[in-house]
Amino acid sequence: MQESKNIAVVGSGLVGSLLAIYLRNRGHEVDVYDRRPDIRTIEFSGRSINLAMSLRGWLALEEVGVAEEVKKLAIRMDKRAIHLPGKPLYFQPYGKEGEAIYSISRGVLNKKMITLAEKAGARFIFESKVWDVDLDEAAIHTGKSENESRMSARYDHIFGADGAFSRVRHKMQRQSRFNYAQEFLNTGYKELTIPANADGSHKLEKHSLHIWPRGAFMLIALPNLDGSFTCTLFMPFEGAHSFESLDSDIKVQQFFEKHFPDVVEDIPSLLKEFFRNPTSALVTIKCFPWAYSDKVALVGDSAHAIVPFYGQGMNAGFEDIRVLNNLMNVHENDWHSIFRQYESERKPNTDAIAELSFRNFMEMSTKTADPQFILRKKIEGRFAAKHPDKWAPLYSRVTFSERPYAEALAEGDRQRAIMDRIMEIKNIADIWDSEEVEQRILGLLETTVPAEMWK
């Protein structure tokens, strides 16, 4: 058992709220600080991408007994629905029968997580921005504005869960030998809405993640419990097809009628939302170390912000908390060892999911509509079904497994090299489901050395 400590969590988002629940379950006193008002009292919309909860996230929620409460907010999605110009809608299953990801509104889930953390005994201090952190003393200095006289509070430990532009990490960056890198995509995103039908039903197939892949840009839509869909338009900031170029009502209307004709009528507030909702940026952030002494540690996006194209940002952050909790079981009151092992275990895996997330952007925007890619997936799917002990698809390793992300990346690269060879077969489109192709894959598996990095 750990000795009870006074702990501050900076940030009341999804990861910070989950961490507060874990810490309270261990008997710690927990204060959660956030510069924002209590989001349960305000409208939460305009710059969101719906969340896709998968196995890693569910496991973290199950461990503290809140998974069933959260599942009430979720809609099961077992497939992608691909919308191509002039072609029938078609579906790509995410995994084997019974495997699915779950769509959850970020705002709805965040409100629920705060309520669950309060129920566990955490104290939330809203509208209190952390302006400075004393790393050696584990003290935070807060206030509503930088000019206002600040309040100071000392703790035994501080966790920075305050997102990609973390104030806690900013202070840690001033220390010697702190590595930090950020990279913005030239692609941004904007939230749009497909409202429910008059009877509350969904306008599109309910249990799918809908994608309109158009190369350099794409539209996605995820279902909500109220019958609506949260849509996200991803496109470059500048260029021929870009947010910069869509600067008038007529240009936006013509753009959607040309590129998304099957859905444009389903977005009645298109023009209003397009110019009202912000165009947001997408960033990857990497840093190290994640902890300072035995006093301060980073979790979630504060340590490893990633782009959203694998749906793993929240899941990776929740997994951080589950790993931390398991290390507390191992090291008990040795917080120095807890933090050291936590950052050394998680860093390679979060670097791996950052890379996979970037790659999946290219897959979603271009390859899902490519006949060669579709054939490749059919071959992989057939082989995996016949030889599940020899081949687990990369998406399944990431989404329906709790094995390390780094292992998934390494084995995915190995599988990609094998499939590149298979796709070079001259008449592969005609013999893709033959015994010959199956034997070729088996042979390549025997001669391609498996990745050893995770052993």
N, C-alpha and C positions, 0 to 999 in steps of 0.2 A: 504494500500500500504506500502511496505517496503522501508525504506531509502536505497539509493544506497550504496553498500559497495564494497571495494576492496577485492577480494577473490582469493585465490590460490587453484587450484586443482592439486594434485600431482598424475600423471598417466594419460596417454592419451588413455587408453584402452576403452572398450565399455562403462563401467559405468562412468568413468571420463568424457568421451566426452558427454554422455547424460546429466550428471549433469551440464556441462558447458552450454548446450543449455537451460536447465531449468533456470539456474541462469541469463543468458543473457536475457531471456524472462521477467525476473522480474526486469531488469534494472541494474543489478550489473556489475561491471567491473571484468572480469575473465581472469586470467593467468593460463594456463595449462602447467605444467612442465613434461618432460619425459627424462629419461636417454638415450633412444634409438634415432636413427635418425628417421626422418619422414618416416613411413612405406609405404607411398604412393610412395616413391622413390626407394624402395628396394623390392626384392622378399620376400614374406611372406609364408613360407611353412616349412615342415619338422617336426613339433611337435604340430600339431593341431588336435582337434576333432571338426568336424562340429557342429554347434549350432542347437538347436531345439527350435525355437521360439514358445511359446504358449501364452495363453490369457494374462497372467500377463505382459509379455513383450510387447505385442501389445498395451495393455491399456496405458502403460507408454509412448510409442511412439506416440499414438494417441493424448495424452493430450498436446503434444507440436507440433502436426501437421506434424510429419515426417513419420508416419506409411506407407503412400502410397509410398513414395520414397523407403523405406526399402523393401516393398513387391515386388518391381521389382527385388530384388536380391534373392528372396526366391522360393523354390519349395515345394508345398503342399505334405504332407505325411499323409495319413489317416489310415495307417495300418503297422503292422510289417510283414515282409516276413521271414519265418522261414525255414532255410536250414538244414535238418537233413541227416546224412549219409544213403544212400540207400533208402531214402523215397522221395515221391513227395513234391515239394515246397507247403507250405500252408500259409495262411494269418490269422492274428489276428487283427481285427479292433481296433483302439484306443478308439473309443467312439461311440456315436450315429451317424446316418447318418448326414453328414455335418460337423462333428467335425474332426479336423486335427491339426497336428503340422507342422512346416515349417522348412525345411533344409536351412541353410545359411552358407556359408563359413565364418569362423571367420575373416580371413584376408580381404576379400572383404567388410564385414560389418564394420570392424574397420576403414578402409579407408573412407568409406562413412560417418561414424559418425563424424570423424575428419573434413571432408569437410563441413558437415552440421553445426557443432559447429563453424567453422570459418565463415561460412555464417551468423550465428547468432551474430557474433562479438567477439567471444572468441579469445584470442591471445595464440598461441602455441609456447612454447620455448623448442625445441628439443635439444638432446645431452647436457642436463643440469641436471645432477644427483643431487638429494637432499641428501646431506651428513649429515645434522643435522637440527633439528627443535627446535626453542625456543618456548615452549608451552605457556608460560605466555605472551610473546610479539607477538605471532602469526607471527614469523619470520622464514624464511627458508634460509639455507645456501647451495649454489649450486656451481657446477663446473663440468668440464669434467672429472677430476680425483681428487682423494683425496689429492694428493700432490700439485695440482695446487692452486694458490691463489683463495680463494672462494669469491663469491659474496653473499651479504646478501640483503634480501628484506622483508619488513614488510607488513602485511596485516591485515585486520579486522578479517578474518576467513580463516582457512585452512581446506581443505578436503583431507583426505588420500584415494586415489583411486588407489594405487600403488600395488595391488595384494596380493597374499598369503604371500609373504615375504616382506611386507610393511616396508619402512623406517620410515614412520610416526608412525605406530604402534610400531615399535621397540623403538622409543623414549618414547612413552606413557607407554610401559612396565616397564620403569625404575621408574615409580611413585609407591608410596605405594598403596597396595590393588588393584593392577591390576591383574586380573586373566587371565591366558593364557594356552592353551593346544593345542598340535598338534599331530596328529596320521597319520602315513603313512600306506597305504595298502602294503602288500607284493606283490601285483599285480601292474605291470607297464603297459605302453602302447607305441606303436610304430605306426607311420603313414605310410600308404601304399596308392597306387593309382590304381584304375581301369580307364584307359583312355576311351574316347568316341570311338564309332565306326567311321569308315572312313567318314561317312556322318554326323557325329556330334550327332547321336542318342545315347541313353544310352544302355549299354550292358545288364543291369538288369532292372526289372520293376521300372519305374521312380518314382512313387508316394508311395514308401514304404521305411521304414527303414529296411534294410536287416540284419539279425542276423544268425550267425553260432554258436549256443550254444554247447559247448563241456565240460561242467562241470567246471573244474578249469581254463579253458581259453576259449576265444571266439573271434570271428571276427565280426565287424559290418561294414556296408557301408551306407553312406548317399549321396544322389544325389547332383550334382552341375549343374549350368545353362549351362556350356559348354559341357555337356554330360558325364562328368567324374563322378566318385564316390570317395569320400574321405573315405578310409578304416582305421579302427583302430584295431590293434591286442592287446587284453588285455591278459596278462598271468603273472604268478609269475616271480620274478627276479631269484629265485633259485629253484632247484628241478628237478624231472624227465622231466616234460614238462615245460620248462622255457626259458627265454632269455639267461640265462647263458649256458644252454645246447646246444643252437643253435649257435655254434661257427664256422661253416664252410658252404660253399656253398652247399655241398652235404647234410648236415644235414637239412638245411633250406628247400631245394627242396624236400627232402623225407618227411619232416614234413608236408608241405603244400599238397603234393600229397596224403598223407594218411588221413589227417584230413579235408582238404578243396578241395577235388578233383573237385568239380563242378565250382570252381572259379579260380583255380591256373593258368589256361591258360589266364584268363582275366587280370592278373597282369604281363605284360611283363617285367617290370623293378623290379620284386620282389627282386632278389638278390642285385641289386644295391641299391634300397631303404632301404632294410632291414639293410644293413651294413652302409649306409650313414646317415640315419635318426636316431636321438638320441632315446634311451629308456628313457622315462620320468616317473616320479613318480607321485603318486596320494595321496593327503593329505587332511585331514579335519582339519580345524583350528577354534577354538572357543576362544573368549576373552570377557572381560567385565571389565570396562565400554567402550563404543564406543566413548565417547566424553570427552574432557577436558575443564572444565569451559564452557564459551560461545565462545571459540576461535577455537577449533580443533575438528573434528569429522571424523570417519571412515565410509566408504561405500563399498559395494560389497565385494570382496574376502579379502580385508584388514581386514574386521570385521568378515567374516564368510565363509571361503573357504570350498567347499564341493566337494565330488567326483562326476563324471559326469553322474551317471547312472540313474538319473531321468530327465536329460536334463533341470535342473532348475537353474544351477549356474548363467547364464546370466539373466534369468527371475527374479530370486530372487534379483539380484543386481539392475535391472531396477525397481523392485517394491520398493526397498529402496528409490530410487530417487522420485518416485511418492508419497510415504508416506511423505517424507521430504517436498515436495512441498505443500501437503495438510496441513501439520502442520504450514508451513509459512503463509498460508491463515488464520489459526486459531490464531496464536500467533504474527503474524506480526513482530515487531522489538524486541520481547523478545526471543533472540537466546538461552538463557539459557533454557527456557521452551521448545523451539523447539527441542533442542538436548536431553533433559531429556526424553521427551515423545517419541521421535524417537527411542532411544535405548531401552526403556522399552517395546515399542510395538513390535519392530522387533526381539529382542533377542529370545523370546520363539519360534517365527515362524521359524527363521533360524536354531535354534537347531533342530526343528522338521523336516525340509527338509533335514538336514544333516543325521538324522537317517533314513528317508525314502530313501534317495539316496543310503546309504549303503545297506539297505535291497533289493533295486531293482537290485543291482549287482547280488545277489544270484538268484533273479527271472529270470533275463535275461540270465545268464550263464547256469543255470541248469533247472529251473522249466518250461521255455517255451517249453521244449521238453518232459515234464512229462505228461503222459496221465491223471493222477489224477488232476494235475494242470489245464489242458485244460478242463476237465469235471467241475471242480470247477468254472472256469470262465464262462462256458456255463450256469451253474445254476444261478450264480450271474447276468449274462446278461439277462437271461429270466425274473428273478424276477424284476430286475431294470426296464425293459421295461414295465412290467405289473403294477408296483407300483413305479413310479418315485418319488412320494412324500415320500416314505419310505426308498428308497435305492438308493444312488448315489455311484457308484463304486469309490474306493480310487483313482485310476488313474485319473478319471474324476474330482474328487474334487481338485486334485493337478493341473491338466493341463488345464482343461476347466472351471475353477472357479476362482474367486478372493477372496474366503473365506480364512480365515487364515490357514496357513500350520499346525499350532498346532491343529486346529479343525479337519483337515483331518487326522492327525496322530491318534488322540484320537478316532474318529469315525471309522477309518480303523481298529484299534485294536478291537473295539467292533464287527465290521462285521466279522473279522477273527475268533473271538471266536464263533460266531454263525455258520459260515461255517465249522469250525472244528467239531461241533456237527452234522451238516448235512452230512458231508462226512463219518461219522461213521455209517450211516444207512446201513444195511447189503447189500441190493440190490440197492444201489443208482445209479449205472450205468444203471440199467434197468428202473428206475422210475424217473430219474432226472427231466423230464419235466411234471410230474404229478401234479394233484391238491393236492395230499397228501404232497408232498415236499413243495409246495407253502404255505400250511397251517402251516406246521412245522416251516417255516421261520417266518411267521407272528406271530406265538405263541412265538417264541424265541425273536422276536423284542419287544413284549409286556413285557416280563419278564427280559430282559437285560436292565439295566438302562443306558440311554444315557450319554455320557461324558458331564460333566458340566464345564470343565476347561475354556472354551472360553466364558461362559455366565457371 
